[in-house]
Amino acid sequence: MPEPRNGAGKDRQFVTALARGLEILRCFQAGDPALGNQDIAERTGLPKPTVSRLTHTLRELGYLTYSSRTGTYQLGPGVLALGYAMIASLEVREHVRPYLEELAGMANVTVALGTRDRLSVVYLDVCRGSQIITLSRNAGSRLPIATSAIGRAIMAALPEGERDYLLRALRERDPENHRKVEKGVRDACDEIAEHGFCTSFGDWLPDVNAVAAPLVSLDGEHLYGINAGGPSFIVSREVLMNELGPRLARIARDLSGPSLTHRSSGGK
């Protein structure tokens, strides 16, 4: 099932052909060596002839590269240029990074800044301590929004209506686990309200512990999350709850602008 998207339906300004081209770029994921038109058609749900025309166009524009030997495509340098331009333009990344570096070095954990992209969280920056064993995630990595600590922190800070919309989308995607997923998000809302941070102890990956806090841009327009964590045999629950969680909450509180929930409710 496709992830929730904005702008479709009866919006006369919405350009379907452009949206389809972007959907093709989005279907490439870390670890994919290359994709053929049939692979792309299966992932996007688009007809193969449509996919063929769009991949040809994206190749001509430099957003895809083509291997005549395998008949497959890979993301091209045009996508990389856009990604680096986006990262370089993020003021919040430069604003937050010194705090992430300090916390990562102090506690020997992995600390990251991320933002929501549909039903995932995308890392915008990652800082690591000096420990030998660490989480192999970098800027651009994706995490599930409902089971990772950083995703739960972001969902907890959303206006209730938007959070409920995402929970419905998650239920449609995975109806068998929706009760567990919804409980994790609701618990995170309670944790944020009480402590300023939320947790994920083995919920995303069995041997990973993490805490996270929501962070709002100074203009109040954008929502991010910051997290800290690592393998459970290195980073205990006690350290996360008693030391790292409160530090993350203070960082997020000190660096945040007005909350999105406050802004969306007209300040009530």
C-alpha positions in Angstrom: 0.0 0.0 0.0 1.4 3.5 -0.9 2.4 5.7 1.9 0.3 8.8 2.6 1.0 11.7 0.2 -0.2 15.3 -0.1 -1.5 17.2 -3.1 -3.3 14.5 -5.0 -7.1 14.1 -5.5 -8.9 17.1 -6.7 -6.0 19.6 -6.5 -5.9 21.2 -10.0 -2.4 22.5 -9.3 -1.1 18.9 -8.7 1.0 17.6 -11.6 0.5 13.9 -11.8 3.4 13.2 -14.2 5.9 15.0 -12.0 4.6 13.1 -9.0 5.0 9.8 -10.8 8.6 10.7 -11.7 9.4 11.5 -8.1 7.8 8.2 -7.0 10.2 6.4 -9.2 13.2 8.1 -7.5 11.7 7.4 -4.1 11.5 3.6 -4.7 15.3 3.3 -4.7 16.5 2.4 -1.2 19.8 1.8 0.5 21.1 -1.6 -0.4 19.4 -1.8 -3.8 22.2 -2.5 -6.3 20.0 -1.5 -9.2 16.4 -1.8 -10.4 14.8 -2.7 -13.7 11.6 -1.3 -15.1 9.7 -4.3 -13.9 11.1 -3.9 -10.3 10.1 -0.2 -10.4 6.6 -1.0 -11.7 6.1 -3.5 -8.9 7.2 -1.0 -6.2 5.3 2.0 -7.5 2.2 0.3 -8.8 2.6 2.1 -12.1 2.1 0.4 -15.5 5.4 -0.8 -17.0 5.1 1.3 -20.2 4.6 4.4 -18.0 7.7 3.5 -16.0 9.7 3.0 -19.1 9.0 6.5 -20.3 9.6 8.1 -17.0 12.9 6.2 -16.4 14.1 7.3 -19.9 13.3 10.9 -19.1 15.0 10.7 -15.7 18.0 9.2 -17.3 18.2 12.0 -19.8 18.0 14.5 -17.0 20.8 12.9 -15.0 18.7 11.6 -12.2 19.1 8.0 -13.2 22.0 6.1 -14.8 21.4 3.0 -17.0 23.4 -0.2 -17.4 22.9 -1.7 -20.9 24.6 -4.9 -19.6 22.0 -5.6 -16.9 19.1 -3.4 -18.2 18.8 -1.7 -14.8 18.9 1.8 -13.4 20.6 3.4 -10.4 20.2 6.8 -8.9 22.4 9.4 -10.7 24.5 12.3 -9.7 21.6 14.7 -10.1 19.9 13.2 -7.1 23.0 13.4 -5.0 23.4 17.1 -5.9 19.8 17.8 -4.8 20.4 15.9 -1.5 23.6 17.8 -0.7 22.0 21.1 -1.5 19.1 20.3 0.8 21.4 19.2 3.7 23.6 22.3 3.2 20.7 24.7 3.4 19.4 23.3 6.7 20.1 25.9 9.4 18.8 23.6 12.1 21.6 21.0 11.3 24.4 23.6 11.9 22.5 24.8 15.0 22.1 21.4 16.6 25.3 19.7 15.5 27.6 21.0 18.3 25.2 19.6 20.9 25.0 16.3 19.2 28.7 16.0 19.0 29.2 16.8 22.6 26.6 14.3 23.8 27.9 11.6 21.5 31.5 12.1 22.7 30.5 12.3 26.4 28.3 9.2 26.4 29.9 7.1 23.6 26.6 6.7 21.8 25.2 7.4 18.4 23.2 10.7 18.3 21.2 11.9 15.4 18.9 14.6 14.0 16.0 13.5 11.8 12.7 14.5 10.3 9.6 12.8 9.1 9.1 11.6 5.5 5.7 9.9 5.1 5.8 6.9 7.4 9.6 7.0 8.0 12.1 9.2 9.7 15.1 10.3 7.6 18.4 11.1 9.4 19.7 14.5 8.5 22.9 14.3 10.6 24.6 11.6 12.7 27.3 11.9 15.3 29.1 8.9 16.9 31.1 8.4 20.0 34.4 6.5 20.1 33.0 3.1 20.9 34.1 0.3 18.6 30.6 -1.2 18.1 28.1 1.4 16.9 24.9 1.6 14.8 25.7 1.7 11.1 23.3 4.5 10.2 24.3 7.7 8.3 22.6 10.8 7.0 19.9 9.6 4.6 19.1 6.5 6.6 15.5 5.7 7.2 13.8 4.4 10.4 10.2 3.4 10.9 8.2 6.2 12.4 6.2 4.2 14.9 8.8 1.9 16.5 11.9 4.0 16.6 12.3 6.4 19.5 12.9 9.4 17.1 9.8 8.5 15.1 7.7 8.3 18.2 9.1 11.6 19.5 8.1 13.3 16.2 4.6 11.7 16.2 4.0 12.7 19.9 4.7 16.4 19.0 2.3 16.4 16.0 -1.2 17.9 16.3 -3.6 15.1 17.4 -5.4 15.1 14.1 -2.3 14.6 12.0 -1.0 11.9 14.4 -4.3 10.0 14.2 -4.1 10.2 10.4 -0.6 8.6 10.4 -1.8 5.9 12.8 -4.7 5.0 10.4 -2.1 4.8 7.6 0.1 2.6 9.7 -2.9 0.4 10.6 -3.8 -0.1 6.9 -0.2 -1.0 6.1 0.2 -3.5 9.0 -3.2 -4.4 10.5 -1.8 -7.4 12.5 0.5 -5.2 14.6 -1.5 -2.0 14.8 -2.5 -2.4 18.4 1.1 -2.8 19.5 2.2 0.1 17.2 -0.6 2.4 18.5 0.2 1.6 22.1 3.9 2.5 21.5 2.9 5.8 20.1 0.4 6.6 22.9 3.0 5.6 25.5 5.5 7.9 23.8 3.0 10.8 24.1 2.7 10.2 27.8 6.5 9.9 28.2 7.0 13.2 26.3 4.4 14.9 28.5 6.0 13.6 31.7 9.8 13.5 30.9 10.3 15.5 27.7 11.6 12.4 26.0 10.4 9.0 24.9 11.9 5.5 24.6 12.3 2.5 22.3 13.8 -0.5 24.0 14.1 -3.2 21.4 10.9 -2.1 19.6 12.7 -1.0 16.4 15.5 -3.6 16.5 15.6 -6.3 19.2 19.1 -5.3 20.5 18.9 -1.5 20.2 17.9 0.9 23.0 17.2 4.6 22.3 15.6 7.7 23.7 14.5 10.7 21.7 13.0 14.2 22.0 11.1 16.4 19.5 12.6 19.6 18.4 10.8 22.4 16.6 12.6 24.9 14.3 12.9 28.5 15.6 10.2 29.7 13.2 7.8 27.0 14.5 7.3 25.7 10.9 9.3 22.4 11.0 9.4 19.5 13.3 12.5 17.3 13.9 13.6 14.7 16.4 16.9 14.1 18.1 17.8 10.7 19.5 20.6 8.9 21.3 21.1 5.2 21.6 23.1 2.1 20.7 23.3 -1.7 21.2 21.6 -2.8 24.4 24.7 -4.5 25.8 26.5 -1.1 25.6 23.7 1.4 26.4 21.5 0.3 29.3 18.0 1.4 30.0 19.1 3.0 33.2 21.7 5.3 31.5 19.2 6.3 28.8 16.4 7.0 31.3 18.5 8.7 34.0 21.2 10.5 32.0 20.8 10.7 28.2 17.0 11.2 28.1 17.0 14.2 30.3 20.0 15.7 28.5 18.2 15.3 25.1 15.1 16.8 26.5 17.0 19.9 27.7 18.8 20.3 24.4 15.5 20.1 22.5 13.8 22.5 24.9 16.6 25.0 24.7 16.9 24.9 20.9 13.2 24.7 20.0 10.9 27.4 18.8 7.1 27.5 19.4 5.5 24.0 19.3 3.6 22.9 16.2 0.7 21.8 18.4 0.5 25.2 19.9 0.7 26.9 16.6 -1.8 24.7 14.9 -4.4 25.2 17.7 -4.2 29.0 17.3 -2.3 29.3 20.6 -5.2 27.9 22.7 
